Amino acid sequence: MEGTGETNGLLHLNIHIKEDEDSHNGVVKLLRIIRPQWRIEDIKKKVFTEGITNQLTGFYTGCLRSSDDVVLVRVYGHMTDLYLDRRKEKEIFQILHEHRCGPKLYCSFENGICYEFLQGMALDDKLLRQPVVYRLTAEEMAKIHTIKPRDGPPPQAFLWTKMAHFLQLVQDSENDEMPSSLRLPESTSVEALRNEMHDLKRRLGHVFSPTVLCHNDLSPANIIYNDTKGTVKFIDYEYGDFNYQAFDIANHFNEYAGLSITDYSQYPSMELQMDWLTAYLRRYKSCSDTDTISENDVKNLYITVCKYNLASHLFWGLWAVIQARHSAINFDYMRYASARFKRYFEIKEEYFGM
């Protein structure tokens, strides 16, 4: 049997699964350990392509839609350990499962993790805007935001440390031999972006937002809606950590603009945002001493979210530059980085004038 071990109660397998079509042998070794009752000849697979950081494949016997035992195998993307804390990801996975907010983590292996499949559908643009669905999304985020750390007071928000790390990785990847398609224009040079980050940190230092447990990457593909149960659950916690409440909400609103095609005319309307924030606050405050919210509460949160919207653009713009220079996945990361930086500068003064 392949070497095994445990970390914080989680099974770890000394198995490496290749990122290409030749991954079969590694997967078979893994499934023989965690699903010994499965006959290899009966195993089927479905490749999920929504992610742009990792490769995700589901394995099962019988029918995918009706099976209550589908194993998801996520192989980490090339060089993603440069900027992702895999230990933290597994910790968040386990915390959310303990609170019935996420799937069970079955095991880790040398270059990935294996976990439970949640029945339902990942949101598309249409579902994202349906009131029943976006209210459930708001309530689920609020529930996660009320989860306390296992020990002691909430840690420091990870935003500025992580963003500074991203910026350093962008700087480290600069070189004279880099193709022009991967170079940053002068307006968004490393030095210009560093100045923007420091200025934004200074400005947001005057805008209070509580530090809570956040998903930090709530795209439609990371939201699973089960219409039979009437529930919404979040998946993929690579960026999960304690962070500013308003960042998590703002980041989700930015996802309405899309990924492959980024169109900020699709950003949620004021009416949708206010309805979303109302549903969020009702759930969030129900876990505190008061469950009453006022129109002013919703308006104040809206203004705070608008300001943290800027941090989301800088954060993912830097992330996309790193991905463009290291990832083997076929996606135009530099186009995406350009779209995020462009939006940042378009709304910067407007949002801080509120």
GUSELUM-72555 format. One record per residue (C-alpha): residue number from 1; x, y, z. Coordinates in steps of 0.02 Angstrom, whole numbers, always signed. Example, Ala and Ser with C-alpha at 12.3 -4.5 7.8 and 13.67 -1.06 7.14 Angstrom:
# GUSELUM-72555
<site><num>1</num><east>+615</east><north>-225</north><up>+390</up></site>
<site><num>2</num><east>+684</east><north>-53</north><up>+357</up></site>
# end
This chain:
# GUSELUM-72555
<site><num>1</num><east>+0</east><north>+0</north><up>+0</up></site>
<site><num>2</num><east>+56</east><north>+178</north><up>-34</up></site>
<site><num>3</num><east>+127</east><north>+268</north><up>+116</up></site>
<site><num>4</num><east>-2</east><north>+353</north><up>+224</up></site>
<site><num>5</num><east>-7</east><north>+469</north><up>+371</up></site>
<site><num>6</num><east>-117</east><north>+593</north><up>+463</up></site>
<site><num>7</num><east>-109</east><north>+781</north><up>+487</up></site>
<site><num>8</num><east>-232</east><north>+858</north><up>+610</up></site>
<site><num>9</num><east>-337</east><north>+701</north><up>+597</up></site>
<site><num>10</num><east>-340</east><north>+706</north><up>+406</up></site>
<site><num>11</num><east>-280</east><north>+555</north><up>+307</up></site>
<site><num>12</num><east>-131</east><north>+596</north><up>+196</up></site>
<site><num>13</num><east>-78</east><north>+483</north><up>+51</up></site>
<site><num>14</num><east>+97</east><north>+485</north><up>-23</up></site>
<site><num>15</num><east>+27</east><north>+483</north><up>-199</up></site>
<site><num>16</num><east>+66</east><north>+604</north><up>-339</up></site>
<site><num>17</num><east>-65</east><north>+624</north><up>-476</up></site>
<site><num>18</num><east>-8</east><north>+694</north><up>-643</up></site>
<site><num>19</num><east>-96</east><north>+847</north><up>-714</up></site>
<site><num>20</num><east>-119</east><north>+771</north><up>-887</up></site>
<site><num>21</num><east>-213</east><north>+626</north><up>-966</up></site>
<site><num>22</num><east>-89</east><north>+505</north><up>-889</up></site>
<site><num>23</num><east>-164</east><north>+528</north><up>-715</up></site>
<site><num>24</num><east>-259</east><north>+362</north><up>-714</up></site>
<site><num>25</num><east>-133</east><north>+260</north><up>-613</up></site>
<site><num>26</num><east>-122</east><north>+387</north><up>-474</up></site>
<site><num>27</num><east>-311</east><north>+403</north><up>-460</up></site>
<site><num>28</num><east>-334</east><north>+214</north><up>-455</up></site>
<site><num>29</num><east>-208</east><north>+201</north><up>-311</up></site>
<site><num>30</num><east>-301</east><north>+337</north><up>-217</up></site>
<site><num>31</num><east>-475</east><north>+263</north><up>-243</up></site>
<site><num>32</num><east>-418</east><north>+89</north><up>-192</up></site>
<site><num>33</num><east>-376</east><north>+162</north><up>-21</up></site>
<site><num>34</num><east>-524</east><north>+277</north><up>+11</up></site>
<site><num>35</num><east>-656</east><north>+175</north><up>-83</up></site>
<site><num>36</num><east>-593</east><north>-6</north><up>-70</up></site>
<site><num>37</num><east>-769</east><north>-72</north><up>-102</up></site>
<site><num>38</num><east>-774</east><north>+3</north><up>-278</up></site>
<site><num>39</num><east>-730</east><north>-111</north><up>-423</up></site>
<site><num>40</num><east>-606</east><north>-20</north><up>-534</up></site>
<site><num>41</num><east>-697</east><north>-73</north><up>-694</up></site>
<site><num>42</num><east>-858</east><north>+8</north><up>-629</up></site>
<site><num>43</num><east>-783</east><north>+179</north><up>-594</up></site>
<site><num>44</num><east>-840</east><north>+324</north><up>-704</up></site>
<site><num>45</num><east>-776</east><north>+502</north><up>-707</up></site>
<site><num>46</num><east>-833</east><north>+677</north><up>-747</up></site>
<site><num>47</num><east>-710</east><north>+817</north><up>-780</up></site>
<site><num>48</num><east>-763</east><north>+986</north><up>-713</up></site>
<site><num>49</num><east>-693</east><north>+1132</north><up>-811</up></site>
<site><num>50</num><east>-759</east><north>+1285</north><up>-717</up></site>
<site><num>51</num><east>-599</east><north>+1312</north><up>-618</up></site>
<site><num>52</num><east>-453</east><north>+1413</north><up>-685</up></site>
<site><num>53</num><east>-327</east><north>+1370</north><up>-549</up></site>
<site><num>54</num><east>-339</east><north>+1180</north><up>-530</up></site>
<site><num>55</num><east>-401</east><north>+1022</north><up>-616</up></site>
<site><num>56</num><east>-556</east><north>+946</north><up>-538</up></site>
<site><num>57</num><east>-628</east><north>+774</north><up>-578</up></site>
<site><num>58</num><east>-772</east><north>+677</north><up>-501</up></site>
<site><num>59</num><east>-766</east><north>+487</north><up>-483</up></site>
<site><num>60</num><east>-917</east><north>+377</north><up>-449</up></site>
<site><num>61</num><east>-1006</east><north>+215</north><up>-486</up></site>
<site><num>62</num><east>-1184</east><north>+212</north><up>-552</up></site>
<site><num>63</num><east>-1266</east><north>+378</north><up>-598</up></site>
<site><num>64</num><east>-1186</east><north>+545</north><up>-556</up></site>
<site><num>65</num><east>-1350</east><north>+636</north><up>-521</up></site>
<site><num>66</num><east>-1423</east><north>+503</north><up>-407</up></site>
<site><num>67</num><east>-1264</east><north>+438</north><up>-326</up></site>
<site><num>68</num><east>-1239</east><north>+484</north><up>-143</up></site>
<site><num>69</num><east>-1054</east><north>+441</north><up>-153</up></site>
<site><num>70</num><east>-956</east><north>+544</north><up>-278</up></site>
<site><num>71</num><east>-773</east><north>+575</north><up>-241</up></site>
<site><num>72</num><east>-696</east><north>+736</north><up>-304</up></site>
<site><num>73</num><east>-510</east><north>+737</north><up>-340</up></site>
<site><num>74</num><east>-430</east><north>+908</north><up>-356</up></site>
<site><num>75</num><east>-254</east><north>+916</north><up>-425</up></site>
<site><num>76</num><east>-169</east><north>+1079</north><up>-381</up></site>
<site><num>77</num><east>-118</east><north>+1190</north><up>-525</up></site>
<site><num>78</num><east>+63</east><north>+1215</north><up>-575</up></site>
<site><num>79</num><east>+157</east><north>+1331</north><up>-455</up></site>
<site><num>80</num><east>+0</east><north>+1375</north><up>-355</up></site>
<site><num>81</num><east>+92</east><north>+1336</north><up>-193</up></site>
<site><num>82</num><east>+186</east><north>+1498</north><up>-226</up></site>
<site><num>83</num><east>+37</east><north>+1599</north><up>-165</up></site>
<site><num>84</num><east>-85</east><north>+1476</north><up>-83</up></site>
<site><num>85</num><east>-77</east><north>+1411</north><up>+95</up></site>
<site><num>86</num><east>-130</east><north>+1229</north><up>+76</up></site>
<site><num>87</num><east>-125</east><north>+1199</north><up>+263</up></site>
<site><num>88</num><east>-247</east><north>+1343</north><up>+291</up></site>
<site><num>89</num><east>-359</east><north>+1280</north><up>+151</up></site>
<site><num>90</num><east>-377</east><north>+1109</north><up>+235</up></site>
<site><num>91</num><east>-409</east><north>+1191</north><up>+403</up></site>
<site><num>92</num><east>-549</east><north>+1299</north><up>+330</up></site>
<site><num>93</num><east>-620</east><north>+1145</north><up>+243</up></site>
<site><num>94</num><east>-634</east><north>+1054</north><up>+409</up></site>
<site><num>95</num><east>-705</east><north>+1205</north><up>+503</up></site>
<site><num>96</num><east>-842</east><north>+1232</north><up>+374</up></site>
<site><num>97</num><east>-887</east><north>+1048</north><up>+374</up></site>
<site><num>98</num><east>-900</east><north>+1050</north><up>+564</up></site>
<site><num>99</num><east>-1028</east><north>+1191</north><up>+548</up></site>
<site><num>100</num><east>-1123</east><north>+1102</north><up>+407</up></site>
<site><num>101</num><east>-1070</east><north>+1235</north><up>+284</up></site>
<site><num>102</num><east>-961</east><north>+1127</north><up>+171</up></site>
<site><num>103</num><east>-920</east><north>+953</north><up>+108</up></site>
<site><num>104</num><east>-815</east><north>+823</north><up>+199</up></site>
<site><num>105</num><east>-630</east><north>+819</north><up>+162</up></site>
<site><num>106</num><east>-581</east><north>+636</north><up>+137</up></site>
<site><num>107</num><east>-392</east><north>+650</north><up>+119</up></site>
<site><num>108</num><east>-247</east><north>+747</north><up>+50</up></site>
<site><num>109</num><east>-112</east><north>+682</north><up>-66</up></site>
<site><num>110</num><east>+54</east><north>+752</north><up>-125</up></site>
<site><num>111</num><east>-19</east><north>+875</north><up>-250</up></site>
<site><num>112</num><east>-202</east><north>+888</north><up>-207</up></site>
<site><num>113</num><east>-353</east><north>+845</north><up>-101</up></site>
<site><num>114</num><east>-499</east><north>+726</north><up>-110</up></site>
<site><num>115</num><east>-672</east><north>+773</north><up>-45</up></site>
<site><num>116</num><east>-860</east><north>+748</north><up>-47</up></site>
<site><num>117</num><east>-966</east><north>+800</north><up>-196</up></site>
<site><num>118</num><east>-1116</east><north>+912</north><up>-156</up></site>
<site><num>119</num><east>-1269</east><north>+873</north><up>-260</up></site>
<site><num>120</num><east>-1340</east><north>+1024</north><up>-350</up></site>
<site><num>121</num><east>-1292</east><north>+1145</north><up>-487</up></site>
<site><num>122</num><east>-1159</east><north>+1278</north><up>-494</up></site>
<site><num>123</num><east>-1238</east><north>+1447</north><up>-523</up></site>
<site><num>124</num><east>-1246</east><north>+1523</north><up>-696</up></site>
<site><num>125</num><east>-1284</east><north>+1705</north><up>-738</up></site>
<site><num>126</num><east>-1471</east><north>+1675</north><up>-734</up></site>
<site><num>127</num><east>-1476</east><north>+1584</north><up>-567</up></site>
<site><num>128</num><east>-1358</east><north>+1714</north><up>-492</up></site>
<site><num>129</num><east>-1494</east><north>+1846</north><up>-514</up></site>
<site><num>130</num><east>-1644</east><north>+1747</north><up>-455</up></site>
<site><num>131</num><east>-1704</east><north>+1822</north><up>-289</up></site>
<site><num>132</num><east>-1731</east><north>+1655</north><up>-204</up></site>
<site><num>133</num><east>-1553</east><north>+1602</north><up>-249</up></site>
<site><num>134</num><east>-1459</east><north>+1762</north><up>-211</up></site>
<site><num>135</num><east>-1549</east><north>+1780</north><up>-44</up></site>
<site><num>136</num><east>-1496</east><north>+1603</north><up>+1</up></site>
<site><num>137</num><east>-1319</east><north>+1650</north><up>-51</up></site>
<site><num>138</num><east>-1324</east><north>+1804</north><up>+61</up></site>
<site><num>139</num><east>-1388</east><north>+1702</north><up>+208</up></site>
<site><num>140</num><east>-1257</east><north>+1567</north><up>+186</up></site>
<site><num>141</num><east>-1118</east><north>+1696</north><up>+179</up></site>
<site><num>142</num><east>-1187</east><north>+1777</north><up>+337</up></site>
<site><num>143</num><east>-1188</east><north>+1608</north><up>+424</up></site>
<site><num>144</num><east>-1005</east><north>+1579</north><up>+381</up></site>
<site><num>145</num><east>-963</east><north>+1756</north><up>+437</up></site>
<site><num>146</num><east>-1027</east><north>+1714</north><up>+611</up></site>
<site><num>147</num><east>-913</east><north>+1562</north><up>+634</up></site>
<site><num>148</num><east>-787</east><north>+1599</north><up>+771</up></site>
<site><num>149</num><east>-605</east><north>+1545</north><up>+766</up></site>
<site><num>150</num><east>-567</east><north>+1381</north><up>+853</up></site>
<site><num>151</num><east>-452</east><north>+1464</north><up>+978</up></site>
<site><num>152</num><east>-444</east><north>+1642</north><up>+1041</up></site>
<site><num>153</num><east>-497</east><north>+1806</north><up>+958</up></site>
<site><num>154</num><east>-511</east><north>+1826</north><up>+768</up></site>
<site><num>155</num><east>-342</east><north>+1832</north><up>+681</up></site>
<site><num>156</num><east>-288</east><north>+1984</north><up>+583</up></site>
<site><num>157</num><east>-373</east><north>+2004</north><up>+414</up></site>
<site><num>158</num><east>-267</east><north>+1922</north><up>+280</up></site>
<site><num>159</num><east>-301</east><north>+2051</north><up>+143</up></site>
<site><num>160</num><east>-149</east><north>+2162</north><up>+151</up></site>
<site><num>161</num><east>-24</east><north>+2025</north><up>+191</up></site>
<site><num>162</num><east>-88</east><north>+1919</north><up>+47</up></site>
<site><num>163</num><east>-93</east><north>+2066</north><up>-74</up></site>
<site><num>164</num><east>+84</east><north>+2116</north><up>-28</up></site>
<site><num>165</num><east>+137</east><north>+1936</north><up>-59</up></site>
<site><num>166</num><east>+53</east><north>+1939</north><up>-230</up></site>
<site><num>167</num><east>+142</east><north>+2101</north><up>-272</up></site>
<site><num>168</num><east>+310</east><north>+2027</north><up>-222</up></site>
<site><num>169</num><east>+279</east><north>+1875</north><up>-332</up></site>
<site><num>170</num><east>+237</east><north>+1988</north><up>-479</up></site>
<site><num>171</num><east>+399</east><north>+2085</north><up>-451</up></site>
<site><num>172</num><east>+500</east><north>+1924</north><up>-434</up></site>
<site><num>173</num><east>+432</east><north>+1860</north><up>-600</up></site>
<site><num>174</num><east>+487</east><north>+2015</north><up>-697</up></site>
<site><num>175</num><east>+632</east><north>+1989</north><up>-815</up></site>
<site><num>176</num><east>+703</east><north>+2062</north><up>-976</up></site>
<site><num>177</num><east>+669</east><north>+1905</north><up>-1076</up></site>
<site><num>178</num><east>+482</east><north>+1904</north><up>-1037</up></site>
<site><num>179</num><east>+371</east><north>+1912</north><up>-1192</up></site>
<site><num>180</num><east>+280</east><north>+2077</north><up>-1217</up></site>
<site><num>181</num><east>+112</east><north>+1991</north><up>-1191</up></site>
<site><num>182</num><east>+160</east><north>+1960</north><up>-1008</up></site>
<site><num>183</num><east>+227</east><north>+2134</north><up>-972</up></site>
<site><num>184</num><east>+132</east><north>+2262</north><up>-871</up></site>
<site><num>185</num><east>+103</east><north>+2435</north><up>-947</up></site>
<site><num>186</num><east>+181</east><north>+2583</north><up>-858</up></site>
<site><num>187</num><east>+13</east><north>+2636</north><up>-783</up></site>
<site><num>188</num><east>+6</east><north>+2471</north><up>-689</up></site>
<site><num>189</num><east>+191</east><north>+2440</north><up>-661</up></site>
<site><num>190</num><east>+244</east><north>+2353</north><up>-501</up></site>
<site><num>191</num><east>+291</east><north>+2520</north><up>-425</up></site>
<site><num>192</num><east>+126</east><north>+2600</north><up>-476</up></site>
<site><num>193</num><east>+28</east><north>+2454</north><up>-405</up></site>
<site><num>194</num><east>+128</east><north>+2459</north><up>-244</up></site>
<site><num>195</num><east>+84</east><north>+2643</north><up>-224</up></site>
<site><num>196</num><east>-99</east><north>+2605</north><up>-257</up></site>
<site><num>197</num><east>-99</east><north>+2466</north><up>-128</up></site>
<site><num>198</num><east>-23</east><north>+2578</north><up>+6</up></site>
<site><num>199</num><east>-145</east><north>+2719</north><up>-35</up></site>
<site><num>200</num><east>-294</east><north>+2601</north><up>-32</up></site>
<site><num>201</num><east>-238</east><north>+2525</north><up>+134</up></site>
<site><num>202</num><east>-225</east><north>+2700</north><up>+208</up></site>
<site><num>203</num><east>-398</east><north>+2750</north><up>+146</up></site>
<site><num>204</num><east>-484</east><north>+2589</north><up>+198</up></site>
<site><num>205</num><east>-402</east><north>+2606</north><up>+369</up></site>
<site><num>206</num><east>-536</east><north>+2738</north><up>+402</up></site>
<site><num>207</num><east>-678</east><north>+2624</north><up>+344</up></site>
<site><num>208</num><east>-728</east><north>+2498</north><up>+478</up></site>
<site><num>209</num><east>-773</east><north>+2322</north><up>+428</up></site>
<site><num>210</num><east>-767</east><north>+2177</north><up>+552</up></site>
<site><num>211</num><east>-643</east><north>+2035</north><up>+528</up></site>
<site><num>212</num><east>-741</east><north>+1874</north><up>+500</up></site>
<site><num>213</num><east>-715</east><north>+1703</north><up>+422</up></site>
<site><num>214</num><east>-727</east><north>+1733</north><up>+234</up></site>
<site><num>215</num><east>-731</east><north>+1629</north><up>+76</up></site>
<site><num>216</num><east>-642</east><north>+1768</north><up>-21</up></site>
<site><num>217</num><east>-675</east><north>+1690</north><up>-193</up></site>
<site><num>218</num><east>-863</east><north>+1674</north><up>-209</up></site>
<site><num>219</num><east>-884</east><north>+1658</north><up>-396</up></site>
<site><num>220</num><east>-1042</east><north>+1577</north><up>-469</up></site>
<site><num>221</num><east>-944</east><north>+1416</north><up>-500</up></site>
<site><num>222</num><east>-909</east><north>+1406</north><up>-313</up></site>
<site><num>223</num><east>-1093</east><north>+1415</north><up>-264</up></site>
<site><num>224</num><east>-1195</east><north>+1254</north><up>-271</up></site>
<site><num>225</num><east>-1384</east><north>+1270</north><up>-273</up></site>
<site><num>226</num><east>-1489</east><north>+1119</north><up>-229</up></site>
<site><num>227</num><east>-1664</east><north>+1161</north><up>-290</up></site>
<site><num>228</num><east>-1737</east><north>+1003</north><up>-212</up></site>
<site><num>229</num><east>-1677</east><north>+1048</north><up>-37</up></site>
<site><num>230</num><east>-1688</east><north>+1236</north><up>-65</up></site>
<site><num>231</num><east>-1510</east><north>+1261</north><up>-5</up></site>
<site><num>232</num><east>-1351</east><north>+1347</north><up>-60</up></site>
<site><num>233</num><east>-1176</east><north>+1289</north><up>-12</up></site>
<site><num>234</num><east>-1005</east><north>+1358</north><up>-54</up></site>
<site><num>235</num><east>-858</east><north>+1255</north><up>-118</up></site>
<site><num>236</num><east>-671</east><north>+1281</north><up>-150</up></site>
<site><num>237</num><east>-587</east><north>+1364</north><up>-1</up></site>
<site><num>238</num><east>-413</east><north>+1397</north><up>-70</up></site>
<site><num>239</num><east>-426</east><north>+1580</north><up>-18</up></site>
<site><num>240</num><east>-533</east><north>+1550</north><up>+136</up></site>
<site><num>241</num><east>-469</east><north>+1645</north><up>+288</up></site>
<site><num>242</num><east>-515</east><north>+1780</north><up>+412</up></site>
<site><num>243</num><east>-538</east><north>+1942</north><up>+318</up></site>
<site><num>244</num><east>-644</east><north>+2098</north><up>+308</up></site>
<site><num>245</num><east>-831</east><north>+2065</north><up>+297</up></site>
<site><num>246</num><east>-856</east><north>+2197</north><up>+163</up></site>
<site><num>247</num><east>-718</east><north>+2124</north><up>+54</up></site>
<site><num>248</num><east>-806</east><north>+1956</north><up>+43</up></site>
<site><num>249</num><east>-970</east><north>+2037</north><up>-8</up></site>
<site><num>250</num><east>-890</east><north>+2159</north><up>-131</up></site>
<site><num>251</num><east>-789</east><north>+2020</north><up>-207</up></site>
<site><num>252</num><east>-947</east><north>+1918</north><up>-237</up></site>
<site><num>253</num><east>-1034</east><north>+2067</north><up>-319</up></site>
<site><num>254</num><east>-887</east><north>+2089</north><up>-437</up></site>
<site><num>255</num><east>-909</east><north>+1909</north><up>-495</up></site>
<site><num>256</num><east>-1073</east><north>+1959</north><up>-578</up></site>
<site><num>257</num><east>-966</east><north>+2040</north><up>-714</up></site>
<site><num>258</num><east>-902</east><north>+1870</north><up>-772</up></site>
<site><num>259</num><east>-735</east><north>+1787</north><up>-796</up></site>
<site><num>260</num><east>-703</east><north>+1735</north><up>-976</up></site>
<site><num>261</num><east>-795</east><north>+1891</north><up>-1034</up></site>
<site><num>262</num><east>-786</east><north>+2028</north><up>-903</up></site>
<site><num>263</num><east>-927</east><north>+2154</north><up>-923</up></site>
<site><num>264</num><east>-959</east><north>+2274</north><up>-780</up></site>
<site><num>265</num><east>-1127</east><north>+2325</north><up>-852</up></site>
<site><num>266</num><east>-1180</east><north>+2158</north><up>-776</up></site>
<site><num>267</num><east>-1131</east><north>+2215</north><up>-601</up></site>
<site><num>268</num><east>-1285</east><north>+2194</north><up>-488</up></site>
<site><num>269</num><east>-1408</east><north>+2338</north><up>-488</up></site>
<site><num>270</num><east>-1432</east><north>+2448</north><up>-336</up></site>
<site><num>271</num><east>-1600</east><north>+2362</north><up>-306</up></site>
<site><num>272</num><east>-1522</east><north>+2189</north><up>-308</up></site>
<site><num>273</num><east>-1378</east><north>+2242</north><up>-195</up></site>
<site><num>274</num><east>-1494</east><north>+2318</north><up>-66</up></site>
<site><num>275</num><east>-1606</east><north>+2164</north><up>-66</up></site>
<site><num>276</num><east>-1452</east><north>+2051</north><up>-52</up></site>
<site><num>277</num><east>-1380</east><north>+2154</north><up>+91</up></site>
<site><num>278</num><east>-1548</east><north>+2154</north><up>+182</up></site>
<site><num>279</num><east>-1556</east><north>+1963</north><up>+176</up></site>
<site><num>280</num><east>-1375</east><north>+1956</north><up>+232</up></site>
<site><num>281</num><east>-1397</east><north>+2072</north><up>+381</up></site>
<site><num>282</num><east>-1555</east><north>+1983</north><up>+441</up></site>
<site><num>283</num><east>-1458</east><north>+1819</north><up>+450</up></site>
<site><num>284</num><east>-1298</east><north>+1897</north><up>+517</up></site>
<site><num>285</num><east>-1384</east><north>+1994</north><up>+656</up></site>
<site><num>286</num><east>-1494</east><north>+1847</north><up>+705</up></site>
<site><num>287</num><east>-1336</east><north>+1769</north><up>+778</up></site>
<site><num>288</num><east>-1303</east><north>+1921</north><up>+889</up></site>
<site><num>289</num><east>-1402</east><north>+2006</north><up>+1027</up></site>
<site><num>290</num><east>-1519</east><north>+2090</north><up>+903</up></site>
<site><num>291</num><east>-1608</east><north>+2031</north><up>+747</up></site>
<site><num>292</num><east>-1680</east><north>+2200</north><up>+698</up></site>
<site><num>293</num><east>-1604</east><north>+2296</north><up>+554</up></site>
<site><num>294</num><east>-1640</east><north>+2470</north><up>+492</up></site>
<site><num>295</num><east>-1635</east><north>+2549</north><up>+321</up></site>
<site><num>296</num><east>-1483</east><north>+2645</north><up>+383</up></site>
<site><num>297</num><east>-1394</east><north>+2480</north><up>+427</up></site>
<site><num>298</num><east>-1415</east><north>+2420</north><up>+249</up></site>
<site><num>299</num><east>-1360</east><north>+2587</north><up>+175</up></site>
<site><num>300</num><east>-1203</east><north>+2594</north><up>+283</up></site>
<site><num>301</num><east>-1154</east><north>+2417</north><up>+235</up></site>
<site><num>302</num><east>-1184</east><north>+2459</north><up>+52</up></site>
<site><num>303</num><east>-1064</east><north>+2608</north><up>+61</up></site>
<site><num>304</num><east>-931</east><north>+2504</north><up>+151</up></site>
<site><num>305</num><east>-946</east><north>+2365</north><up>+21</up></site>
<site><num>306</num><east>-925</east><north>+2492</north><up>-120</up></site>
<site><num>307</num><east>-761</east><north>+2551</north><up>-46</up></site>
<site><num>308</num><east>-694</east><north>+2374</north><up>-20</up></site>
<site><num>309</num><east>-742</east><north>+2338</north><up>-200</up></site>
<site><num>310</num><east>-578</east><north>+2424</north><up>-246</up></site>
<site><num>311</num><east>-475</east><north>+2301</north><up>-144</up></site>
<site><num>312</num><east>-555</east><north>+2157</north><up>-237</up></site>
<site><num>313</num><east>-500</east><north>+2229</north><up>-405</up></site>
<site><num>314</num><east>-319</east><north>+2253</north><up>-351</up></site>
<site><num>315</num><east>-313</east><north>+2082</north><up>-268</up></site>
<site><num>316</num><east>-374</east><north>+1982</north><up>-418</up></site>
<site><num>317</num><east>-282</east><north>+2090</north><up>-544</up></site>
<site><num>318</num><east>-117</east><north>+2045</north><up>-458</up></site>
<site><num>319</num><east>-171</east><north>+1863</north><up>-445</up></site>
<site><num>320</num><east>-206</east><north>+1857</north><up>-632</up></site>
<site><num>321</num><east>-33</east><north>+1924</north><up>-675</up></site>
<site><num>322</num><east>+46</east><north>+1786</north><up>-569</up></site>
<site><num>323</num><east>-63</east><north>+1656</north><up>-654</up></site>
<site><num>324</num><east>-19</east><north>+1721</north><up>-827</up></site>
<site><num>325</num><east>+166</east><north>+1698</north><up>-791</up></site>
<site><num>326</num><east>+156</east><north>+1527</north><up>-707</up></site>
<site><num>327</num><east>-5</east><north>+1433</north><up>-746</up></site>
<site><num>328</num><east>-16</east><north>+1296</north><up>-878</up></site>
<site><num>329</num><east>-206</east><north>+1319</north><up>-892</up></site>
<site><num>330</num><east>-270</east><north>+1391</north><up>-1056</up></site>
<site><num>331</num><east>-347</east><north>+1555</north><up>-1000</up></site>
<site><num>332</num><east>-309</east><north>+1736</north><up>-1048</up></site>
<site><num>333</num><east>-255</east><north>+1793</north><up>-875</up></site>
<site><num>334</num><east>-174</east><north>+1955</north><up>-936</up></site>
<site><num>335</num><east>-338</east><north>+2009</north><up>-1016</up></site>
<site><num>336</num><east>-424</east><north>+1975</north><up>-850</up></site>
<site><num>337</num><east>-290</east><north>+2071</north><up>-753</up></site>
<site><num>338</num><east>-310</east><north>+2219</north><up>-870</up></site>
<site><num>339</num><east>-500</east><north>+2217</north><up>-846</up></site>
<site><num>340</num><east>-484</east><north>+2218</north><up>-655</up></site>
<site><num>341</num><east>-354</east><north>+2357</north><up>-651</up></site>
<site><num>342</num><east>-455</east><north>+2461</north><up>-775</up></site>
<site><num>343</num><east>-610</east><north>+2446</north><up>-667</up></site>
<site><num>344</num><east>-512</east><north>+2493</north><up>-512</up></site>
<site><num>345</num><east>-457</east><north>+2658</north><up>-586</up></site>
<site><num>346</num><east>-629</east><north>+2694</north><up>-659</up></site>
<site><num>347</num><east>-720</east><north>+2685</north><up>-492</up></site>
<site><num>348</num><east>-583</east><north>+2737</north><up>-370</up></site>
<site><num>349</num><east>-628</east><north>+2920</north><up>-343</up></site>
<site><num>350</num><east>-815</east><north>+2892</north><up>-363</up></site>
<site><num>351</num><east>-821</east><north>+2764</north><up>-222</up></site>
<site><num>352</num><east>-711</east><north>+2861</north><up>-103</up></site>
<site><num>353</num><east>-818</east><north>+3015</north><up>-134</up></site>
<site><num>354</num><east>-969</east><north>+2926</north><up>-59</up></site>
# end
